[in-house]
Amino acid sequence: MYSSNKADEQLTITNRLNNAETLFQTEFDSRSFYLNGFAETVAFDYGLINNFDEDARSLAVALNNHRNRIAANLAMIVDQTGLIRVQLITDKDDNGKTRIRRGSEHQKAFGDLSALIDGETGRFYQLDGNIYKISFSAIKTGPATIGWVGFGFRVDSELASNLSKTTDLIIDFVANENGQLRSLGSSQTDVDLELSERIITNQQSEEVIARAYKFASVGSADYLVLMHGARDDFVALLQNRWVQLLLLTAMTLMLSLTGAYLIAAGITKPVKALVEQAKKLAAGDYNQTVKIADKSELGQLANEFNVMQQAILARENTISHRAYHDQLTDLPNRNMLKLTLSQLGKQHESFCLMHLNICRLKDVNDTLGHDAGDKVIIEVGKRLNQIKALNLVAHLGADEFAIICQSTTADNINATMDIIHDSLHKSFTYQGIALQLQVRVGIAFYPEHQADTLLLLQKADTALHHCRQKRHDFEIYDPSQDSNTVERLSLINDLKTAISDNQLTLFYQPKMNLQLQKVTHVEALVRWFHPTLGMVPPDKFIHLAEQTGQINALTRWVFHEAVRQHLAWREQGIMLNMAINISAENLKDPEFYPLVCDCFTEHNLDPSCFTLEVTESAVVDDPEAAIALLSRFKEHGIHLSIDDYGTGYSSLAQLKHLPVHELKIDKSFVMKLANDQDDQIIVKSTIELARNMGLTIVAEGVEDEFSLKWLAEHHCTLAQGFFISRPVPADELSTWLADSAEQLTQYYPQLA
């Protein structure tokens, strides 16, 4: 035990140093990964690309804005000629505040341009006696590379302090230049370079545990991290533990020997008999019983043991049956289906697998109750099980069945489906009500559609999904039905991390006030820049967010980002009403209203400067609750707008009760105003309706000069569309706004 304790001491020390080294490497790897991902994101930033050929100050401001987002210590841009266009470095002043200055290599040649051209993005970078971990990413315009942008963090005392808190060791960073040591930073105030030299040469005393790890070599200098601490701090507990364990072991041994001696004489033989019987039970032998001619507790235990044996046998039979049969219908379940499919796959015989769904079972449950629905499921299973041509009928749960038919092929599938539908044709009567038993079926064949029998059900399920969409009685699987399935699943998984990984951004589309002849409103529109798929359109991920319950988090991010941009514009003297889209799920979120109100209060914002746009369909599900929440927003001073008006399900009676300030005409009525008289009538009537109800009107989808003139002549309040401006990033919109007033007046003098 003493020897083991000493070994534990050494193992503890080794593990602590190994863990410290692993944490150090992990910290560097995670920072490098984050820098690389951030550099790649910045390289696609339209504002940075747009300012690339501008003056160095504008480029430096754009670069510093990105640097500030991750608090990088070093940021630089290298053009395609190898010139360092901008180099920014952060330092601490005497008061500990961060200051930004140009690096010493600003407007100088980059030392290793060929590495950047070859795609080497991550490196250690030596600058002004410091070492930085930096990641570069190519800035491209089309296929052409116009430069590189890089961000890095400095290896210094701040990093050493963070690692020291994690490892509970003293962390020193040193540079070794031709045998001369120089401190780069430490988790303690003073660095003992003599101790550092002893650690590097492995000559430290036994009172110190330490490890030196070289993490970079640049030029003639090696850069090392030294991790060390006092040995006594780590092994003090282990030094006392072995004595306690020795005493405890001795006492336990004495008590065990004494107890064993006293017990063995009376119960050894009966216990052995019970042990043997337990072994037989464990092996599955339930036919033999144990007999002990004793009326004491051991005899009673033997009798109970025999009773338990019979109970286990009965339960095991029941469990075995339930494991492979459905409790409601007593038909084979999914486990039996998988077992059968596996056996058929080993036989390599072709067969047909059908995935069957009962139509309108939800209507039966909602109208007559779930007991009636269960009766329908039982009846369908009973009728299907009576069809001799079907080899296996399995109930998968709820309203779904799976059928295996070995005699059915693509040539005679119609005949098999006729047999199934004929068996269900006769109505089923429940409490005097005749219920029609109708099903839809998705069909897949082995091995034509899937060589793995356990995945064949997925193909049949895909066919069933398309069968529901097309409202057919049955549908045979086609590989084209799997289109976008992998991409959709990938988007669902990646959407969870899109916000935390900074993959989302907001674009802003201006709204032109047709009476004031200037832009007074903007709409915030979210964009997703996927790391591998590129820009993902909103129509591909918004509905996924709603279906997967992520829409609330997405809307919160959009709201906070829009507020942040509104504050930034306000500091620049740009006052614009900000429109934000919300969904039906947001209206059901009890935290959404206080979040919005608290945000306005925190930033001292005028709620009337914001407009919440909600579609008609969002109100249809629960009109009373939606109207009540919208009324609270209106009372708080927030403007409300009905988006895509005319395409939803609301009536004029419902519109009358909606507490909104604005109607937004859907673009489908506006885009063809020049050629469609019916659209002109609809838009004109909607404008007059809104004006009579005291509402402002917004027309989206303005894509030509005629539409803009026509809307102005008919007193539309706001216009929005590609003809005025596409959705653009905030920086680009700020520039556009600076020139838009003069351009709009010159281009549209008829609006004056």
NUKOLTI-775368 format. One line per field, with one value per residue (C-alpha): z, y, x; residue number from 0. Coordinates in pm, whole numbers, plus 50000, padded with zeros to 5 digits. Layout:
% residues N
up = c(Z:...)
north = c(Y:...)
east = c(X:...)
vexmar = c(NUM:...)
This chain:
% residues 752
up = c(50000:50077:49740:49570:49749:49627:49277:49315:49409:49092:48886:49035:48946:48595:48537:48661:48423:48137:48199:48212:47883:47727:47850:47707:47370:47378:47457:47164:46931:47028:46988:46654:46537:46643:46481:46160:46148:46228:45965:45705:45800:45785:45446:45303:45460:45184:45372:45408:45040:44938:45138:45024:44754:44958:45174:45455:45727:45606:45572:45921:46071:45905:46020:46378:46397:46324:46555:46839:46806:46929:47119:46901:46992:46632:46309:45967:45598:45331:44967:44673:44624:44977:45118:45472:45406:45769:46090:46424:46767:47110:47421:47782:47913:48270:48387:48236:47956:47605:47340:46969:46760:46427:46414:46322:45993:45880:45506:45487:45297:45446:45527:45377:45098:44931:45237:45211:44838:44909:45152:45481:45713:46070:46210:46498:46421:46583:46609:46825:47062:47112:46969:46832:46722:46400:46134:45781:45529:45163:45056:44719:44457:44249:44190:44225:44555:44629:44963:45303:45640:45964:46337:46623:46999:47192:47412:47729:48099:48043:47866:48136:48411:48238:48201:48562:48686:48485:48574:48929:48818:48773:48401:48249:47881:47782:47464:47418:47170:47131:47494:47630:47809:47793:47967:47754:48040:48355:48585:48872:48915:48887:48666:48802:48483:48674:48774:48414:48288:48539:48432:48063:48136:48379:48673:48915:49274:49395:49579:49244:48984:48641:48269:47975:47644:47325:47136:46857:46680:46478:46331:46586:46883:47056:47251:47553:47819:48167:48402:48761:49126:49470:49506:49858:49739:49528:49731:50092:50100:49946:50202:50489:50316:50310:50692:50721:50454:50630:50963:50794:50603:50918:51111:50821:50787:51157:51161:50841:50968:51299:51133:50875:51144:51343:51041:50843:51083:51058:50705:50469:50332:50271:50124:49882:49770:49712:49525:49293:49227:49154:48898:48726:48718:48571:48302:48218:48385:48552:48584:48903:49254:49572:49877:50227:50514:50757:50905:50994:50792:50542:50479:50424:50194:49989:49950:49846:49610:49433:49415:49273:49012:48878:48884:48690:48432:48383:48362:48125:47889:47906:47859:47569:47401:47474:47347:47001:47003:47025:47344:47173:46874:46986:46639:46585:46673:46542:46715:46540:46211:46246:46332:46032:45797:45919:45857:45509:45430:45518:45281:44996:44873:44720:44898:44929:45239:45284:45532:45592:45751:45858:45712:45932:46259:46429:46336:46501:46817:46834:46769:46943:47174:47179:47274:46936:46767:46940:46816:46461:46491:46627:46348:46074:46219:46244:45882:45749:45950:45787:45437:45356:45091:45356:45533:45827:45957:46227:46424:46457:46685:46661:46311:46137:46023:45834:45598:45447:45135:44968:44674:44570:44295:44099:43832:44061:44320:44195:44260:44614:44686:44557:44806:45092:45002:44950:45298:45446:45220:45454:45708:46079:46318:46656:46889:46595:46383:46055:46013:45679:45702:45450:45432:45240:45168:45091:44916:44881:44726:44839:44707:44426:44654:44945:44992:45371:45493:45817:45614:45375:45610:45570:45195:45243:45487:45229:44974:45231:45290:44919:44908:45168:44977:44647:44818:44639:44775:44744:44620:44522:44640:44387:44459:44349:44656:44873:44723:44978:45266:45366:45316:45521:45808:45792:45811:46110:46298:46195:46278:46648:46642:46377:46638:46877:46589:46456:46121:46112:46002:45928:45595:45577:45300:45293:45273:45082:45212:44892:45037:45195:44901:45129:45314:45664:45743:45703:45741:45916:45725:45860:45644:45725:45594:45631:45661:45382:45197:45171:45194:45287:45185:45468:45302:45354:45727:45879:45853:45988:46290:46344:46311:46543:46816:46745:46610:46952:46992:46631:46677:47001:46817:46532:46776:46979:46664:46513:46834:46833:46475:46550:46833:46606:46340:46602:46708:46342:46323:46110:46244:46082:46194:46226:46116:46262:46153:46420:46381:46534:46777:46911:46993:47203:47388:47731:47755:47425:47541:47857:47656:47405:47669:47893:47597:47511:47874:47909:47603:47655:47315:47183:47110:46823:46635:46594:46394:46453:46133:46182:45906:45886:45932:46267:46407:46269:46509:46827:46737:47091:47245:46949:46956:47333:47303:47005:47204:47483:47229:47090:47438:47494:47190:46942:46586:46447:46084:45908:45665:45329:45353:45108:45098:45434:45582:45768:45691:45712:46033:46185:46047:46223:46561:46496:46695:46410:46262:45917:45632:45409:45064:44949:44660:44448:44393:44332:44101:43799:43848:43506:43320:43539:43582:43844:44061:44025:44145:44443:44548:44502:44707:44980:44999:45027:45288:45497:45472:45577:45877:45975:45881:45687:45386:45268:44922:44888:44563:44380:44091:43820:43776:43677:44005:44209:44021:44037:44413:44474:44267:44466:44802:44918:45231:45192:44907:44931:44662:44447:44230:44533:44691:44757:45117:45198:45501:45750:45640:45275:45363:45561:45252:45030:45258:45240:44862:44828:44890:44600:44371:44439:44377:44050:43932:44044:43995:43932:44302:44404)
north = c(50000:50233:50155:50214:50547:50658:50556:50758:51061:51038:50962:51265:51490:51346:51372:51730:51828:51631:51795:52137:52071:51942:52246:52473:52300:52299:52671:52744:52513:52661:53016:52927:52764:53066:53310:53108:53096:53467:53560:53358:53536:53882:53798:53774:54105:54326:54645:54541:54439:54764:54969:54763:55006:55314:55515:55344:55523:55387:55042:55067:55173:54878:54640:54774:54728:54358:54332:54483:54213:53944:54168:54057:54195:54205:54273:54326:54334:54232:54314:54087:54256:54168:54520:54537:54789:54812:54673:54739:54640:54675:54766:54849:55196:55270:55266:54925:55059:54917:55147:55083:55182:55107:54823:54881:54693:54919:54999:54762:54440:54117:53875:53552:53628:53289:53109:53312:53243:52869:52883:52867:53056:52979:53075:53226:53583:53773:54148:54407:54143:53977:53653:53631:53341:53468:53329:53467:53429:53525:53823:53748:53929:53653:53394:53653:53700:54071:54029:53861:53960:53825:53839:53725:53716:53793:53536:53745:53774:53789:53450:53313:53424:53257:52930:52948:52971:52662:52449:52571:52603:52902:52979:53161:53243:53290:53341:53164:53351:53188:53078:53414:53395:53679:53692:53737:53723:53535:53458:53600:53947:53860:53596:53405:53354:53143:52902:52912:52808:52519:52403:52413:52207:51980:52070:52205:52078:51799:52056:52187:52006:52160:52108:52312:52297:52463:52587:52788:52866:53185:53280:53219:53229:52940:53023:52811:52783:52683:52522:52475:52466:52345:51965:51970:52138:51835:51532:51634:51445:51129:51120:51067:50848:50521:50494:50539:50276:50030:50063:50037:49725:49555:49626:49508:49188:49102:49168:48970:48665:48667:48705:48438:48189:48246:48230:47945:47666:47732:47841:47726:47420:47582:47889:47673:47511:47851:47966:47667:47732:48099:47990:47770:48059:48284:48020:48010:47677:47721:47348:47255:47369:47393:47184:47264:47062:47348:47563:47845:48157:47965:47717:48004:48167:47845:47834:48198:48125:47862:48098:48369:48122:48061:48432:48512:48246:48394:48750:48653:48494:48808:49038:48829:48858:49231:49295:49190:49271:49590:49631:49787:49554:49253:49266:49245:49575:49761:49520:49221:49413:49483:49117:48995:49244:49133:48766:48840:49037:48734:48519:48772:48730:49021:49152:49456:49678:49904:50192:50249:50550:50571:50879:51132:50944:51278:51389:51075:51139:51504:51429:51097:51067:50854:50541:50559:50619:50309:50103:50220:50123:49779:49725:49825:49594:49308:49342:49371:49067:48862:48915:48593:48752:48967:48793:49034:49315:49524:49817:50082:50308:50566:50546:50374:50013:49831:49540:49285:49104:48865:48785:49148:49301:49625:49442:49324:49604:49738:49404:49390:49745:49657:49368:49600:49871:49614:49472:49821:49930:49823:50098:50043:50128:50282:50382:50399:50614:50468:50542:50500:50318:50476:50452:50592:50370:50434:50142:50035:49719:49517:49525:49769:50071:49987:49698:49745:49601:49801:50127:50016:50149:50498:50476:50361:50647:50895:50754:50786:51151:51225:51020:51254:51560:51438:51293:50959:50622:50486:50596:50389:50523:50715:50829:51182:51206:51221:51553:51815:51571:51560:51933:52003:51782:51952:52296:52191:52076:52373:52626:52548:52691:52961:53232:53134:53093:53443:53315:53543:53904:54163:54333:54642:54740:55107:55226:55549:55802:55907:56236:56345:56207:56047:55724:55730:55358:55038:54671:54440:54112:53826:53650:53328:53292:52917:52817:52556:52634:53008:53247:53053:53238:53312:53107:52798:52833:53054:52781:52527:52751:52760:52382:52303:52555:52781:53077:53248:53250:53367:53652:53762:53778:53978:54218:54283:54324:54565:54770:54778:54905:55160:55299:55310:55503:55737:55826:55906:56132:55884:55853:55568:55370:55006:54730:54380:54068:53844:53506:53332:53147:53480:53581:53264:53329:53482:53626:53817:54119:54193:54137:54406:54653:54600:54652:54986:55096:54987:55185:55479:55420:55568:55264:55453:55427:55053:54863:54498:54328:54027:53823:53766:53390:53447:53588:53315:53032:53214:53555:53652:53589:53748:54061:54093:54080:54318:54560:54560:54643:54924:55065:55066:55290:55036:55058:54745:54637:54359:54205:54043:54179:54014:53671:53534:53427:53733:53902:54267:54183:54055:54348:54586:54444:54427:54700:54791:55116:54996:54763:54621:54520:54194:54223:53983:54269:54537:54376:54373:54708:54829:54545:54420:54630:54392:54446:54823:54795:54578:54806:55123:54978:54865:55214:55376:55120:55185:55565:55545:55332:55576:55339:55403:55183:55024:54872:54616:54472:54804:54700:54960:55336:55306:55136:55405:55688:55516:55455:55819:55944:55727:55851:55538:55623:55413:55215:54934:54727:54652:54959:55175:54949:54584:54473:54568:54555:54841:55005:55004:55146:55428:55527:55491:55712:55989:56015:55896:56226:56411:56107:56043:56408:56411:56077:56121:56492:56392:56304:56662)
east = c(50000:50288:50446:50111:50075:50418:50322:50001:50210:50411:50099:49921:50213:50240:49865:49860:50140:49985:49650:49814:49991:49666:49472:49740:49725:49345:49337:49567:49372:49034:49162:49319:48996:48795:49042:49039:48658:48633:48893:48702:48378:48540:48695:48343:48230:48099:48186:48553:48577:48409:48663:48964:49069:48977:49213:49403:49204:48868:49017:49170:48834:48658:48932:48927:48548:48597:48900:48699:48432:48674:48917:49206:49552:49670:49481:49632:49550:49800:49728:49810:50149:50260:50222:50082:49806:49695:49846:49673:49808:49649:49849:49769:49845:49955:49592:49529:49311:49339:49477:49511:49811:49964:50213:50575:50522:50236:50276:50577:50629:50494:50773:50634:50384:50437:50296:49974:49950:49994:49701:49895:49659:49765:50107:50299:50400:50690:50646:50824:50962:50620:50481:50127:49909:49748:49512:49476:49196:49195:48981:48832:48635:48488:48764:49042:49232:49283:49448:49445:49298:49442:49361:49580:49616:49934:50102:50139:50060:49685:49690:49923:49682:49386:49576:49697:49337:49249:49553:49632:49995:50223:50248:50551:50603:50968:51164:51499:51716:52055:52056:51937:51601:51350:51011:50699:50452:50365:50076:50283:50430:50799:50956:51255:51461:51714:51437:51312:51656:51670:51323:51422:51736:51542:51766:51506:51495:51263:51050:50930:50727:50760:50742:50871:50684:50807:50505:50668:50996:51028:51364:51640:51403:51226:50910:50826:50559:50680:50425:50542:50435:50535:50542:50399:50079:49991:50097:50021:49691:49838:50120:49875:49621:49818:49835:49458:49397:49626:49441:49102:49205:49331:49009:48791:48989:48953:48579:48525:48713:48525:48186:48256:48354:48034:47800:47954:47854:47479:47400:47673:47490:47145:47307:47506:47183:47026:47336:47320:46953:47027:47287:47030:46782:47049:47111:46738:46653:46312:46218:46404:46316:46520:46412:46531:46375:46392:46118:46353:46406:46621:46338:46094:46348:46369:45987:45976:46262:46050:45750:45975:46102:45752:45669:45987:45899:45551:45679:45959:45710:45496:45795:45920:45582:45551:45902:45793:45420:45219:45016:44711:44664:44873:45030:45407:45576:45881:46123:45966:45969:46344:46412:46210:46376:46719:46633:46498:46814:47028:46818:46871:46514:46325:46014:45791:45774:45471:45443:45071:44902:44535:44363:44183:44246:44310:43957:43820:44025:43921:43553:43484:43783:44097:43902:43730:44064:44208:43911:43978:44348:44254:44001:44245:44512:44260:44148:44502:44612:44335:44479:44665:44886:45059:45347:45375:45154:45326:45184:45453:45253:44972:44817:45111:45151:45425:45352:45590:45470:45714:45489:45434:45644:45631:45428:45147:45150:44817:44649:44790:44674:44325:44312:44414:44164:43886:43948:43908:43621:43343:43275:43339:43056:43136:42850:42613:42848:42980:43350:43527:43860:44095:44472:44765:45061:45428:45598:45962:46111:46412:46676:46586:46539:46770:47015:47012:46682:46691:46700:46424:46154:46305:46249:45891:45837:45969:45723:45441:45533:45499:45181:45027:45142:44995:44686:44730:44619:44971:45311:45617:45951:46157:46516:46425:46200:46513:46625:46729:46670:47039:47078:46764:46887:47225:47064:46853:47165:47380:47108:47152:47505:47456:47394:47673:47921:47843:47716:47410:47399:47133:47073:46855:46613:46509:46148:46091:45839:45661:45536:45867:46070:46326:46400:46251:46217:46420:46332:46581:46622:46832:47091:47279:47635:47691:48060:48027:47703:47760:47465:47148:46826:46580:46305:46525:46584:46310:46047:46302:46353:45977:45944:46236:46151:46450:46251:46232:46610:46649:46400:46571:46905:46750:46585:46903:47114:46858:46857:47236:47241:46970:47184:47489:47297:47158:47512:47585:47280:47080:46723:46530:46229:46341:46096:46146:45956:45801:45632:45334:45565:45695:45336:45309:45637:45558:45913:45900:45697:45905:46225:46125:46009:46313:46546:46383:46405:46769:46881:46644:46482:46159:45934:45769:46100:46038:45777:45691:45572:45344:45178:44803:44848:45025:44699:44471:44575:44470:44321:44220:44563:44743:44525:44569:44951:44957:44740:45001:45273:45057:44992:45368:45408:45547:45419:45255:45222:45030:45281:45190:44836:44600:44766:44654:44323:44204:43876:43777:43594:43917:44119:43883:43986:44361:44546:44782:44908:45003:44912:45183:45058:45213:45457:45251:45001:45266:45520:45284:45110:45229:45057:44773:44458:44322:44630:44587:44226:44327:44613:44410:44121:44362:44519:44176:44068:44380:44344:43978:44076:44350:44632:44951:45017:45342:45384:45661:45792:45844:46066:46005:45959:45592:45499:45675:45502:45163:45188:45288:44994:44753:44882:45063:45265:45582:45738:45991:46157:46460:46395:46472:46736:46803:46864:47225:47460:47445:47771:47667:47326:47487:47686:47381:47173:47432:47378:47017:46836:46999:46981:46614:46518:46711:46580:46218:46139:45779:45749:45820)
vexmar = c(0:1:2:3:4:5:6:7:8:9:10:11:12:13:14:15:16:17:18:19:20:21:22:23:24:25:26:27:28:29:30:31:32:33:34:35:36:37:38:39:40:41:42:43:44:45:46:47:48:49:50:51:52:53:54:55:56:57:58:59:60:61:62:63:64:65:66:67:68:69:70:71:72:73:74:75:76:77:78:79:80:81:82:83:84:85:86:87:88:89:90:91:92:93:94:95:96:97:98:99:100:101:102:103:104:105:106:107:108:109:110:111:112:113:114:115:116:117:118:119:120:121:122:123:124:125:126:127:128:129:130:131:132:133:134:135:136:137:138:139:140:141:142:143:144:145:146:147:148:149:150:151:152:153:154:155:156:157:158:159:160:161:162:163:164:165:166:167:168:169:170:171:172:173:174:175:176:177:178:179:180:181:182:183:184:185:186:187:188:189:190:191:192:193:194:195:196:197:198:199:200:201:202:203:204:205:206:207:208:209:210:211:212:213:214:215:216:217:218:219:220:221:222:223:224:225:226:227:228:229:230:231:232:233:234:235:236:237:238:239:240:241:242:243:244:245:246:247:248:249:250:251:252:253:254:255:256:257:258:259:260:261:262:263:264:265:266:267:268:269:270:271:272:273:274:275:276:277:278:279:280:281:282:283:284:285:286:287:288:289:290:291:292:293:294:295:296:297:298:299:300:301:302:303:304:305:306:307:308:309:310:311:312:313:314:315:316:317:318:319:320:321:322:323:324:325:326:327:328:329:330:331:332:333:334:335:336:337:338:339:340:341:342:343:344:345:346:347:348:349:350:351:352:353:354:355:356:357:358:359:360:361:362:363:364:365:366:367:368:369:370:371:372:373:374:375:376:377:378:379:380:381:382:383:384:385:386:387:388:389:390:391:392:393:394:395:396:397:398:399:400:401:402:403:404:405:406:407:408:409:410:411:412:413:414:415:416:417:418:419:420:421:422:423:424:425:426:427:428:429:430:431:432:433:434:435:436:437:438:439:440:441:442:443:444:445:446:447:448:449:450:451:452:453:454:455:456:457:458:459:460:461:462:463:464:465:466:467:468:469:470:471:472:473:474:475:476:477:478:479:480:481:482:483:484:485:486:487:488:489:490:491:492:493:494:495:496:497:498:499:500:501:502:503:504:505:506:507:508:509:510:511:512:513:514:515:516:517:518:519:520:521:522:523:524:525:526:527:528:529:530:531:532:533:534:535:536:537:538:539:540:541:542:543:544:545:546:547:548:549:550:551:552:553:554:555:556:557:558:559:560:561:562:563:564:565:566:567:568:569:570:571:572:573:574:575:576:577:578:579:580:581:582:583:584:585:586:587:588:589:590:591:592:593:594:595:596:597:598:599:600:601:602:603:604:605:606:607:608:609:610:611:612:613:614:615:616:617:618:619:620:621:622:623:624:625:626:627:628:629:630:631:632:633:634:635:636:637:638:639:640:641:642:643:644:645:646:647:648:649:650:651:652:653:654:655:656:657:658:659:660:661:662:663:664:665:666:667:668:669:670:671:672:673:674:675:676:677:678:679:680:681:682:683:684:685:686:687:688:689:690:691:692:693:694:695:696:697:698:699:700:701:702:703:704:705:706:707:708:709:710:711:712:713:714:715:716:717:718:719:720:721:722:723:724:725:726:727:728:729:730:731:732:733:734:735:736:737:738:739:740:741:742:743:744:745:746:747:748:749:750:751)
